[in-house]
Amino acid sequence: MKTQEGINFHLRKPTWRGLGINVADARSSEEALAISGLDWQVYQQTMTADNGIPIMGYKANIRDVDDQLLGVVTDKYQVVQNEEAFAFTDELLGHGVRYETAGMLQDGRKTWILARLPQRYQMLGDWVDPFLVFYNSHDGSGSIKVALTPIRVTCQNTLNLALRKANRVWSTKHTGEIHSRMDDARETLFRAEEYMDELNREMNCLADISFTDKAVEQFIEELIPVPKNASSQQERNVRRLRNDLMDRYYKAPDLKHLAGNGYKLINAVSDFATHAEPLRKTDSYQENLFAKTLDGNPMIDKAHRMILQAA
């Protein structure tokens, strides 16, 4: 279905579509890494100045298969190989978790495996599938992390809201000891269930917050403001973005039946933030959008706060 402005609601896909390699047939993290080409190693090399003198306190993280520089880190930094980072996910497979996709961001500075949890949750009549994204980094930017990414099935919107009583992202240890891996797996499943239960409660709260058409218009104007001293082109760009979001709120086939409330509004914003074409599409656009599964999408989080403030 297309709107007058050209939105094709049938083309909405999850943020990882087109990134990474399908690893659904993998029966272990080792197999997933091999299928996706992430079974390389990282070694460290002393940094030297142009005159050959060693640079004290820093090392370079290098990928062994092509000698690609992945990051410059302090000499206290310990490399965690991909196979070590993702080994604990093997313990999840016995609980119905299934690998889906694996890949890398920023030419290997970050690597990831995405898996689907076995449960499907129903929220206000909508089915929501929870996915887990496991991240490892080789550029010194952080520890091994797990991000929960709930996807609303009918529209492929990402609903990873920042909640007060449950975390959407957490870190894991990376010891090779089997009991530690089992503990990480159990904690992952517990945190995922905790987040999904809290998300369900939050969505019901948002559904209780009513919005008139006028309030929706004001909300969108505040969410997407016109910059100070904006040029005429910038003003046109803002109008285009606002109209796009307005269309998603009123015309998306999966939202048209809903009453004017915060639940409908957060889904329209998520749809916009996840699927709308940017004004300028860079080569790294899709990677940056997917990376927000870990960091959270600022626009969705801002909209969430604004809806709660309107209660």
C-alpha positions in Angstrom: 0.0 0.0 0.0 1.4 3.4 -1.0 0.3 6.7 0.4 0.0 9.8 -1.8 3.5 10.8 -0.7 4.9 7.4 -1.9 5.5 5.4 1.3 5.4 1.7 0.5 4.4 0.0 3.7 5.0 -3.4 2.3 8.8 -2.9 1.9 9.5 -2.4 5.6 12.3 -4.7 6.8 14.3 -5.2 10.0 17.4 -3.0 10.3 19.8 -5.9 9.9 18.3 -6.9 6.5 21.1 -6.6 3.9 23.8 -6.7 6.5 25.7 -9.9 7.5 25.2 -13.5 6.4 22.4 -15.9 7.2 23.6 -18.4 9.8 20.3 -20.1 10.6 21.8 -23.5 9.9 24.6 -23.0 12.4 24.5 -25.4 15.3 27.2 -23.6 17.3 28.8 -20.1 17.5 31.9 -21.6 15.9 29.8 -22.7 12.9 28.1 -19.3 12.8 31.5 -17.5 12.7 32.8 -19.8 10.0 29.7 -19.4 7.8 29.8 -15.6 8.2 33.5 -15.3 7.6 34.2 -14.0 11.2 36.5 -16.8 12.2 39.6 -14.7 12.0 42.0 -13.8 14.8 43.2 -10.4 16.1 46.8 -9.9 17.1 48.5 -6.9 18.7 51.5 -5.0 17.3 53.7 -2.4 18.9 53.0 1.1 17.7 56.0 3.0 16.2 56.6 6.5 15.1 57.8 7.4 11.6 61.4 7.3 12.9 60.9 3.7 14.1 60.8 4.6 17.8 58.2 2.6 19.7 55.2 4.6 21.0 54.9 3.6 24.7 51.5 2.8 26.2 49.7 1.9 22.9 49.3 -1.1 20.6 47.5 -1.8 17.3 44.8 -4.4 17.0 45.4 -6.2 13.6 43.2 -8.7 11.8 45.3 -11.7 10.8 43.7 -12.6 7.5 44.5 -9.3 5.8 46.6 -7.3 8.3 43.7 -4.7 8.5 44.1 -2.2 11.4 41.0 -2.5 13.6 41.9 -0.1 16.4 44.6 1.6 18.5 44.3 0.6 22.2 46.3 1.0 25.4 48.8 -1.6 26.2 46.5 -2.8 29.1 43.8 -3.8 26.6 43.3 -7.5 26.2 42.0 -8.9 22.9 38.9 -11.0 23.1 38.7 -13.1 20.0 35.3 -13.6 18.3 35.2 -17.3 19.2 35.7 -16.4 22.9 33.2 -13.6 22.9 30.4 -15.6 21.5 31.1 -19.0 23.0 28.5 -18.5 25.8 25.7 -18.2 23.2 26.1 -21.9 22.6 24.5 -22.5 26.0 21.4 -20.6 24.8 20.7 -23.0 21.9 19.4 -25.7 24.3 16.7 -23.1 25.4 15.2 -22.7 21.9 17.3 -19.7 20.9 18.3 -19.9 17.2 21.0 -18.0 15.3 19.7 -15.8 12.5 22.5 -13.5 11.0 26.1 -12.6 11.7 28.3 -9.9 10.4 30.6 -7.0 11.1 30.4 -3.2 11.3 33.0 -0.7 10.4 35.2 -3.2 8.5 35.4 -5.5 11.5 36.0 -3.1 14.3 32.7 -4.5 15.7 31.3 -8.0 15.1 27.9 -9.3 15.9 25.6 -12.3 15.9 21.8 -12.0 15.9 19.6 -14.7 17.4 15.8 -15.1 17.8 14.3 -16.0 21.2 11.7 -18.8 21.1 8.9 -16.9 22.7 6.5 -14.6 20.8 4.8 -11.9 22.9 1.4 -10.4 22.4 1.1 -6.7 23.3 -2.3 -5.0 22.8 -3.2 -7.5 20.1 0.1 -7.2 18.3 2.7 -9.9 18.1 6.2 -8.9 19.0 9.3 -11.1 18.4 12.3 -10.6 20.6 15.8 -10.8 19.1 19.2 -10.7 20.8 22.2 -9.0 19.3 25.6 -10.1 20.6 28.4 -7.6 20.0 32.2 -7.8 20.3 34.6 -5.0 19.5 38.2 -4.8 18.5 38.7 -1.0 18.5 38.8 -0.5 22.2 35.3 0.9 22.3 33.7 -1.4 24.8 33.1 -4.8 26.3 31.1 -7.7 25.0 27.4 -6.6 25.0 24.0 -8.1 24.5 21.2 -6.0 23.2 17.5 -7.0 23.2 15.7 -5.9 20.1 11.9 -6.4 20.1 10.4 -6.3 16.6 6.7 -5.7 16.0 5.8 -8.4 13.5 3.3 -6.6 11.3 5.6 -3.7 10.5 9.1 -4.8 11.5 9.4 -1.7 13.8 12.1 -1.7 16.4 10.7 -1.2 20.0 13.8 -1.2 22.1 12.7 1.6 24.4 14.7 2.8 27.4 12.8 1.6 30.4 13.2 2.5 34.0 12.9 -0.9 35.4 14.6 -3.1 32.9 17.8 -2.8 30.8 17.8 -3.2 27.0 21.6 -3.6 26.9 24.0 -5.4 29.3 27.6 -6.6 29.3 28.9 -10.2 29.7 32.1 -11.7 31.0 34.3 -13.5 28.6 36.0 -16.3 30.6 36.2 -19.6 28.8 35.1 -21.5 31.9 32.0 -23.5 31.3 30.2 -22.5 34.5 30.7 -18.8 33.7 29.3 -19.4 30.2 26.2 -21.1 31.7 25.7 -18.2 34.1 25.9 -15.7 31.3 23.3 -17.7 29.3 20.9 -17.9 32.3 21.3 -14.2 33.0 20.7 -13.3 29.3 17.4 -15.3 29.3 16.4 -13.7 32.6 17.1 -10.2 31.5 15.4 -10.7 28.2 12.2 -12.0 29.8 12.4 -9.2 32.4 12.6 -6.5 29.7 9.8 -8.0 27.6 7.5 -8.1 30.6 8.3 -4.5 31.4 7.9 -3.4 27.8 4.4 -5.0 27.7 3.4 -3.0 30.9 4.9 0.2 29.3 3.0 -0.3 26.1 -0.3 -0.6 28.0 0.5 2.6 29.9 1.2 4.4 26.6 -2.2 3.2 25.2 -3.9 4.9 28.1 -2.5 8.3 27.1 -4.9 9.9 24.6 -3.9 12.2 21.8 -6.2 14.4 19.8 -5.3 15.2 16.2 -4.2 18.7 17.2 -2.0 17.2 20.0 -0.4 14.8 17.5 0.4 17.8 15.2 2.0 19.7 18.0 3.9 16.6 19.2 5.4 16.1 15.7 6.4 19.8 15.5 8.2 19.5 18.8 9.8 16.2 17.9 11.1 17.5 14.6 11.8 21.2 15.2 12.9 23.7 12.6 16.5 24.7 13.3 17.3 28.3 14.4 18.0 30.6 11.5 16.9 27.8 9.1 17.2 28.4 5.4 14.2 27.9 3.1 15.6 24.5 2.1 15.9 23.4 5.7 12.3 24.5 6.3 11.2 22.4 3.3 13.2 19.4 4.6 11.6 19.7 8.0 8.1 19.8 6.5 8.9 16.7 4.4 10.0 14.8 7.5 7.0 15.9 9.5 4.6 14.9 6.7 6.3 11.5 6.5 5.8 10.9 10.2 2.2 12.2 10.0 1.5 9.8 7.1 2.8 6.9 9.2 0.6 7.8 12.1 -2.6 8.1 10.1 -2.1 5.8 7.0 0.0 2.9 8.0 -2.2 -0.2 7.6 -1.1 -1.7 10.9 -2.0 1.5 12.8 -5.2 2.8 11.1 -7.5 0.8 13.4 -5.9 2.1 16.6 -7.4 5.0 18.6 -5.4 8.2 19.0 -3.0 7.3 21.9 0.6 7.0 22.9 0.9 3.4 21.8 -0.1 4.4 18.2 2.2 7.4 18.4 5.3 5.5 19.6 4.8 2.9 16.8 4.5 5.7 14.2 7.7 7.2 15.4 9.4 3.9 15.5 8.2 3.2 11.9 9.6 6.6 10.9 12.9 6.2 12.7 13.4 2.6 11.4 12.2 2.8 7.8 11.9 6.5 6.6 14.4 7.5 3.8 16.9 10.0 5.2 17.4 13.4 3.5 21.0 12.3 2.7 21.8 8.6 2.6 25.5 7.9 3.3 27.3 4.6 2.5 27.3 3.8 6.3 23.6 4.6 6.8 22.4 1.0 7.1 25.2 0.1 9.5 24.5 3.2 11.6 20.8 2.4 11.8 21.6 -1.2 12.9 24.1 0.0 15.5 21.2 1.8 17.2 20.0 -1.6 18.3 22.8 -1.4 20.8 22.9 2.3 21.6 19.1 3.0 21.3 17.5 5.2 18.8 17.6 8.8 20.1 14.4 9.8 18.2 12.4 6.9 19.6 13.7 7.5 23.1 12.8 11.3 22.8 9.3 10.5 21.6 8.8 8.0 24.5 9.8 10.7 27.1 7.5 13.2 25.4 4.5 10.9 25.4 5.0 10.2 29.2 5.2 13.9 29.8 1.9 14.4 28.1 0.1 12.0 30.4 
